[in-house]
Amino acid sequence: MLLQLVLFSGFAGITVFIGGLLASTFEHYLGSNPFKQQIVHTLMSFGAGIILSAVALVLIPKGLEELSLMGMASSFVVGAVLFMFIDRYLHQKGGQTSTLLAMMMDFIPESIALGAVFAIEPSMATLLAVFIGLQNLPEAFNSFRDLVHSGYTAKKVLVIFFFLSFFGIISALIGHFFLREHTDLTAHLMTFASGGILYLLIEDIIPESSEITDSHLTSLGATLGFLVGIIGEKIL
């Protein structure tokens, strides 16, 4: 049983590293041209759509279900304000890490939820692992580019992503052993993450994904990304 949880959460996490590998290959073999920029920005908006769907369909509903109005609002506002200060600090340092922050704030709470529900509903946990893994691919792809543009070498980013991929297993085990009996704490964590993610989306990720003349494909990419979330929620 525990081995299954490790395998499911491991799959959900390894896509962080795979997304980085795909981005590294993409950057290496395609030079700078308008077509490449269109693909990159469309993938960014696709990832933004997936992250938004995670907030709207997975993270926030948990808070609505488990928390009081004041408890939910407090966790949401604290998450938004805290990540506003973190984002401002990182911008002053000259880094581009908004996509990475949003990815981890999405990935970790959902992995904790995966561990928490595994003992109760294994079939739901299986589908949730697949959903998390699909989310991580475009998010990691975009995060790779952001970190490389911030001055990190491609090799260093891949090493970072390799270790980040294990956060899924760690988070799922935490959820399984410590939070499966404390649904309110899990709900607070997911609502807190929602506030931070939504701030990062509006402040950095969505504006950056639209920084091209023809934004029709990027808008379609965001819409299709949200559709992935709808499909995942319907299956779950």
N, C-alpha and C positions, 0 to 999 in steps of 0.2 A: 504493500500500500504506500509506504513512505517512498519507496523507489520510484513508483509511478509519479508521485508529486515532484520529485527531483527531476525526472525525465521531462514532464510537462513544462515545468518552470524553466528548465534548461533550454528547451526548444524556444520558449517565449523570449529568453534572453539572448540566445546565440544569434538571433536575427539582427541584434545591434551590431555585432561584429561583421555579419554578412553584408549589412547595409553599408558599412564602412569600406569593405572590400570592393563592393560594386562601385561606390563613389570614387575610390582610388583608381580603379580600372578606367572608369569614365573620364576622369581628369587626365589620365596618362595618354589615352589614345585619341582623344578629340581635342583639337586645338581651339583657340578662341575664335568663335564665329557666331553670327546671330542665331543660327539653328541650335547651337549648343546652349546659348543663353535662354532660348525659348523652352527647351527641354528642362533645364535646371529650374527655371521659375515655375513651370507647370508642376514639376515634382514638389517644389516647395509648397505651392498652394494645395496640392493633393494631400501632402502631409499635414498642412494646417487644417484641412477639412476633416481628416481623421482625428486629429487632436480635439477639434471642436466637438466632434461626435462623441468622443470619450467623455468630455465634460457634460454634454447635454443628456446623454443616454445611459452612462454608467456611473460617473462620480456624483453628480448632483442628485439623481434619483435616490441614491443611498442615503444622502443627508436628509432629503425630504421624508424618507420612510422612517428613519430612526431618531431624528433630532427634533427638538423644539424649535420654534421660529427664531428665538434669540440665540440658541446654541448654534444653529446652522448659519445664521447671518454673521455671528461673531467669528466663526472659523473661516468663513469665506472672506470677510474683510481683512482678517489678520493675514491670510495667505496672499491676498492682493497687495497689501501695504508692504509686507515683508519683502516680496519679490520686486516691488517697485524700487525699494532701497538697494537690493542686491543688483538689479539691472542697471540702476544709475551708477553704482560703484564700478561695475564691470565696464560700462561705457566710458567712464573717466579713465579707466586703465587701458582703454583702446581695444578691448576684446569683443568678439562676436560669438557669444555663447547662449543667446536666447533660445535657439532651437534645441540645444542640448539640455538646457534647464527644463524646458517644457516637456521634452521627451522623458527625462528622468522623473519629473513630477507626475507624469502620466503612468509610466512604467512601474515605478515602485509601489504606489498605492494599489494599482490593479493586481500586481503580483501578490501583495499582502492579502487582498481579497480572494485571490485564487487559492492561497493556502488555507484561508479561513473557511471557504465553502467546500474544500476538497473532501473532507470527512463526511459532510452532509449530503452533497450532490456531486458525485464524481463525474457524471456526464456533463453537467454544467461547467465544472472546472476544466474539463478537456476542451470544450468549445471556447472557453474564456482564454485558455492558453494559446489556441490558434489565433484568436482575435488579437491578443496582445502582440504575438509574433508578427502578424501582418501589419499592425500599427508601427512597430519598431523599424521596419525596413525603410520606408521613405523618410521617417524622422531621422534615422541614423545617417542616411544618405545626405540629407541637408546639413546635419550637424557636422559631418566630416568636412564639408566645404567651408563652413563657418570657421572651424578651428584652424584649418589650413590657411585661410585668409587672415586669421589672427596672428599668424607667425609660427604655428606648430608645423613640424615636418609630418609628411604623410605617415612615415613609420611610427612616429611617436603617437599620432592620433589612433592608429590601428592598435597599438599596445594599450592605450587608454580604453578603447572600445572593447578589447578582449577582456579586460578585467571588469568593465562595467556590465558585460553580458552575464557575469555571475551574480549580479545584484538581484536578478530574478529569482534564483534559487534561494538566496539568503532571505529575501523579502517573503517568499512563499513559506519558508520554514518558520519565520517569525509569526506570520499570520496563522499558520497551522497550530503552533504550540502555545502561543501567547494571546491571540486575539479572537479565536473562534468562539469563545464564550463572552467576548466583550464587543458586541456589534456596534455599540455607541462610539467606542474609541475608533473603530475602523471607519465609521461614518464621519467623525470629526476629521480624520486624516484625509479622507477622500474629498470632503468639502473644502478643507484648507488648500489642498492641491488644486481644486477647481478655480479658486480665486487667483492663485498665482499663475496658472496656465492661461486663464482668460486675459489677465493683464499682459502677459508676454505676447500672446497672439495679437492683441490690438495695438500694442506699442511697437513691436518689432517685426514679427514674422509675417503678418498679412501685408503691411506696407512694403516690406522688402520683396515679397513675392510678386508685387505689382509694378516693379520698377522697370517696366519695358513699355514700348509704345503700344503694341498690340496685346491687350490684356484679356482677350476673349478666351484663349486657351487656359490661362491661369485661373480665370473665374470658373471655367468648366472643370478644371482640375480640382479646385476646392469643393465644388458641388459633388463630384464623383467620390472624393475622399469622404465626405459626409455620408454618402450612400453606402460606402463600405461599413461605416459604423451602424447604419440602420439595418443592413443585412445581418451583421453580427449580432445585434440586439434581438432581431426577429428570430434568429436561430436559437439564441440563448433562451 
